[in-house]
C-alpha cells in the first residue's frame, strides 16, 4: 500500500505542475487559451481524485 500512496503523491505533484502551466497559458499566452483551460480543468480533477484517494488510504488505516 505504501507504493500506491507514493504513486498518488507523484500524481498530485504532476497535476500541480500542470495546473501552473495551464494558469500561465491562460493568463499570458493568448494563442493557447483553450488548451490552458483544458489543462486547468484536467489538473483540478486529478488533484481532487489524488487527494481523495490519499485521505481514504490514510483514514482506513491501510498504511
N, CA, C and O atoms as a DFTB+ gen file, in Angstrom:
252 C
 N C O
     1  1       0.813      -1.199       0.000
     2  2       0.000       0.000       0.000
     3  2       0.852       1.256       0.000
     4  3       0.416       2.310      -0.463
     5  1       2.056       1.145       0.514
     6  2       2.935       2.303       0.535
     7  2       3.316       2.728      -0.884
     8  3       3.505       3.914      -1.151
     9  1       3.425       1.769      -1.781
    10  2       3.741       2.085      -3.178
    11  2       2.583       2.840      -3.817
    12  3       2.806       3.781      -4.579
    13  1       1.364       2.443      -3.520
    14  2       0.190       3.125      -4.064
    15  2       0.137       4.565      -3.564
    16  3      -0.142       5.483      -4.336
    17  1       0.400       4.763      -2.284
    18  2       0.406       6.108      -1.732
    19  2       1.502       6.954      -2.374
    20  3       1.280       8.128      -2.671
    21  1       2.672       6.377      -2.590
    22  2       3.768       7.080      -3.241
    23  2       3.385       7.485      -4.668
    24  3       3.686       8.600      -5.095
    25  1       2.729       6.593      -5.403
    26  2       2.288       6.921      -6.756
    27  2       1.243       8.027      -6.759
    28  3       1.245       8.887      -7.640
    29  1       0.349       8.007      -5.774
    30  2      -0.656       9.072      -5.682
    31  2      -0.018      10.422      -5.387
    32  3      -0.458      11.445      -5.911
    33  1       1.005      10.429      -4.562
    34  2       1.708      11.680      -4.265
    35  2       2.402      12.205      -5.518
    36  3       2.396      13.410      -5.766
    37  1       2.991      11.328      -6.299
    38  2       3.627      11.741      -7.553
    39  2       2.588      12.319      -8.506
    40  3       2.847      13.328      -9.162
    41  1       1.419      11.696      -8.592
    42  2       0.352      12.191      -9.456
    43  2      -0.118      13.563      -9.001
    44  3      -0.393      14.429      -9.832
    45  1      -0.213      13.774      -7.692
    46  2      -0.629      15.078      -7.182
    47  2       0.388      16.149      -7.561
    48  3       0.006      17.241      -7.980
    49  1       1.680      15.849      -7.417
    50  2       2.705      16.825      -7.785
    51  2       2.693      17.119      -9.282
    52  3       2.888      18.264      -9.689
    53  1       2.469      16.104     -10.098
    54  2       2.392      16.327     -11.540
    55  2       1.185      17.175     -11.899
    56  3       1.265      18.011     -12.799
    57  1       0.072      16.978     -11.213
    58  2      -1.109      17.782     -11.508
    59  2      -0.930      19.225     -11.045
    60  3      -1.491      20.137     -11.653
    61  1      -0.154      19.449      -9.977
    62  2       0.130      20.820      -9.554
    63  2       0.989      21.522     -10.607
    64  3       0.765      22.694     -10.911
    65  1       1.966      20.813     -11.159
    66  2       2.793      21.395     -12.221
    67  2       1.942      21.690     -13.457
    68  3       2.097      22.744     -14.075
    69  1       1.052      20.778     -13.821
    70  2       0.163      21.003     -14.960
    71  2      -0.764      22.171     -14.695
    72  3      -1.076      22.930     -15.613
    73  1      -1.213      22.331     -13.453
    74  2      -2.064      23.456     -13.095
    75  2      -1.323      24.777     -13.292
    76  3      -1.888      25.730     -13.829
    77  1      -0.079      24.838     -12.868
    78  2       0.698      26.070     -13.020
    79  2       0.963      26.381     -14.498
    80  3       0.917      27.544     -14.900
    81  1       1.233      25.371     -15.294
    82  2       1.437      25.585     -16.728
    83  2       0.143      26.062     -17.378
    84  3       0.167      26.974     -18.204
    85  1      -0.974      25.462     -17.016
    86  2      -2.270      25.892     -17.551
    87  2      -2.608      27.309     -17.147
    88  3      -3.142      28.073     -17.950
    89  1      -2.305      27.668     -15.914
    90  2      -2.549      29.027     -15.446
    91  2      -1.700      30.023     -16.227
    92  3      -2.177      31.100     -16.583
    93  1      -0.458      29.675     -16.492
    94  2       0.410      30.535     -17.303
    95  2      -0.164      30.715     -18.706
    96  3      -0.202      31.828     -19.231
    97  1      -0.610      29.608     -19.310
    98  2      -1.151      29.680     -20.673
    99  2      -2.415      30.524     -20.728
   100  3      -2.624      31.256     -21.695
   101  1      -3.258      30.435     -19.713
   102  2      -4.491      31.218     -19.716
   103  2      -4.199      32.704     -19.512
   104  3      -4.805      33.558     -20.158
   105  1      -3.273      33.001     -18.615
   106  2      -3.027      34.403     -18.293
   107  2      -2.123      35.122     -19.293
   108  3      -2.351      36.295     -19.587
   109  1      -1.108      34.448     -19.818
   110  2      -0.098      35.153     -20.604
   111  2      -0.030      34.746     -22.068
   112  3       0.387      35.553     -22.899
   113  1      -0.419      33.541     -22.412
   114  2      -0.320      33.079     -23.791
   115  2      -1.701      33.134     -24.427
   116  3      -2.539      32.267     -24.180
   117  1      -1.932      34.138     -25.235
   118  2      -3.268      34.358     -25.798
   119  2      -3.633      33.339     -26.875
   120  3      -4.815      33.099     -27.122
   121  1      -2.630      32.735     -27.519
   122  2      -2.922      31.794     -28.601
   123  2      -3.466      30.463     -28.083
   124  3      -4.360      29.873     -28.690
   125  1      -2.926      29.997     -26.966
   126  2      -3.299      28.681     -26.441
   127  2      -4.232      28.776     -25.246
   128  3      -4.120      27.972     -24.320
   129  1      -5.132      29.717     -25.240
   130  2      -6.023      29.895     -24.097
   131  2      -6.949      28.690     -23.915
   132  3      -7.191      28.270     -22.784
   133  1      -7.468      28.131     -25.007
   134  2      -8.372      26.975     -24.905
   135  2      -7.637      25.762     -24.331
   136  3      -8.184      25.035     -23.502
   137  1      -6.404      25.549     -24.775
   138  2      -5.613      24.439     -24.239
   139  2      -5.309      24.658     -22.764
   140  3      -5.311      23.704     -21.985
   141  1      -5.050      25.901     -22.371
   142  2      -4.787      26.215     -20.966
   143  2      -5.991      25.934     -20.086
   144  3      -5.848      25.438     -18.968
   145  1      -7.168      26.248     -20.583
   146  2      -8.393      25.987     -19.815
   147  2      -8.613      24.483     -19.661
   148  3      -9.001      24.021     -18.588
   149  1      -8.370      23.721     -20.720
   150  2      -8.484      22.259     -20.629
   151  2      -7.474      21.703     -19.631
   152  3      -7.795      20.822     -18.833
   153  1      -6.252      22.225     -19.685
   154  2      -5.215      21.765     -18.774
   155  2      -5.568      22.079     -17.331
   156  3      -5.343      21.254     -16.446
   157  1      -6.117      23.257     -17.083
   158  2      -6.560      23.618     -15.731
   159  2      -7.657      22.679     -15.242
   160  3      -7.629      22.211     -14.104
   161  1      -8.621      22.410     -16.114
   162  2      -9.736      21.546     -15.735
   163  2      -9.260      20.136     -15.393
   164  3      -9.639      19.579     -14.363
   165  1      -8.436      19.569     -16.256
   166  2      -7.966      18.206     -16.025
   167  2      -7.065      18.111     -14.792
   168  3      -7.104      17.118     -14.066
   169  1      -6.262      19.135     -14.561
   170  2      -5.371      19.076     -13.397
   171  2      -6.154      19.214     -12.097
   172  3      -5.799      18.585     -11.099
   173  1      -7.205      20.018     -12.088
   174  2      -8.030      20.135     -10.877
   175  2      -8.747      18.814     -10.601
   176  3      -8.829      18.383      -9.451
   177  1      -9.261      18.177     -11.638
   178  2      -9.927      16.886     -11.460
   179  2      -8.942      15.858     -10.915
   180  3      -9.283      15.081     -10.023
   181  1      -7.726      15.850     -11.446
   182  2      -6.711      14.910     -10.979
   183  2      -6.311      15.184      -9.535
   184  3      -6.100      14.252      -8.758
   185  1      -6.205      16.472      -9.170
   186  2      -5.871      16.801      -7.781
   187  2      -6.962      16.332      -6.823
   188  3      -6.661      15.811      -5.749
   189  1      -8.214      16.510      -7.198
   190  2      -9.319      16.084      -6.342
   191  2      -9.296      14.569      -6.155
   192  3      -9.461      14.073      -5.041
   193  1      -9.091      13.837      -7.251
   194  2      -9.033      12.381      -7.160
   195  2      -7.832      11.936      -6.331
   196  3      -7.946      11.028      -5.508
   197  1      -6.692      12.571      -6.544
   198  2      -5.483      12.201      -5.809
   199  2      -5.594      12.469      -4.319
   200  3      -5.256      11.613      -3.501
   201  1      -6.071      13.669      -3.961
   202  2      -6.223      13.978      -2.540
   203  2      -7.276      13.088      -1.884
   204  3      -7.110      12.673      -0.736
   205  1      -8.344      12.796      -2.596
   206  2      -9.375      11.916      -2.046
   207  2      -8.856      10.508      -1.823
   208  3      -9.160       9.881      -0.808
   209  1      -8.072      10.013      -2.771
   210  2      -7.503       8.674      -2.607
   211  2      -6.501       8.616      -1.463
   212  3      -6.477       7.649      -0.702
   213  1      -5.673       9.654      -1.342
   214  2      -4.692       9.673      -0.242
   215  2      -5.388       9.708       1.112
   216  3      -5.007       8.971       2.021
   217  1      -6.397      10.551       1.256
   218  2      -7.071      10.626       2.543
   219  2      -7.844       9.344       2.836
   220  3      -7.932       8.930       3.992
   221  1      -8.405       8.712       1.810
   222  2      -9.115       7.449       2.041
   223  2      -8.154       6.355       2.497
   224  3      -8.485       5.558       3.375
   225  1      -6.969       6.318       1.901
   226  2      -5.998       5.308       2.306
   227  2      -5.477       5.578       3.711
   228  3      -5.265       4.644       4.484
   229  1      -5.273       6.835       4.044
   230  2      -4.741       7.164       5.364
   231  2      -5.790       6.976       6.464
   232  3      -5.452       6.551       7.568
   233  1      -7.061       7.288       6.175
   234  2      -8.107       7.151       7.181
   235  2      -8.515       5.699       7.406
   236  3      -8.955       5.337       8.497
   237  1      -8.369       4.874       6.380
   238  2      -8.790       3.481       6.547
   239  2      -7.781       2.669       7.348
   240  3      -8.067       1.546       7.763
   241  1      -6.616       3.233       7.561
   242  2      -5.609       2.527       8.322
   243  2      -4.877       1.493       7.501
   244  3      -4.267       0.575       8.048
   245  1      -4.937       1.640       6.180
   246  2      -4.270       0.673       5.314
   247  2      -2.755       0.812       5.371
   248  3      -2.020      -0.113       5.025
   249  1      -2.307       1.962       5.806
   250  2      -0.862       2.179       5.873
   251  2      -0.425       2.247       7.313
   252  3       0.761       2.425       7.591
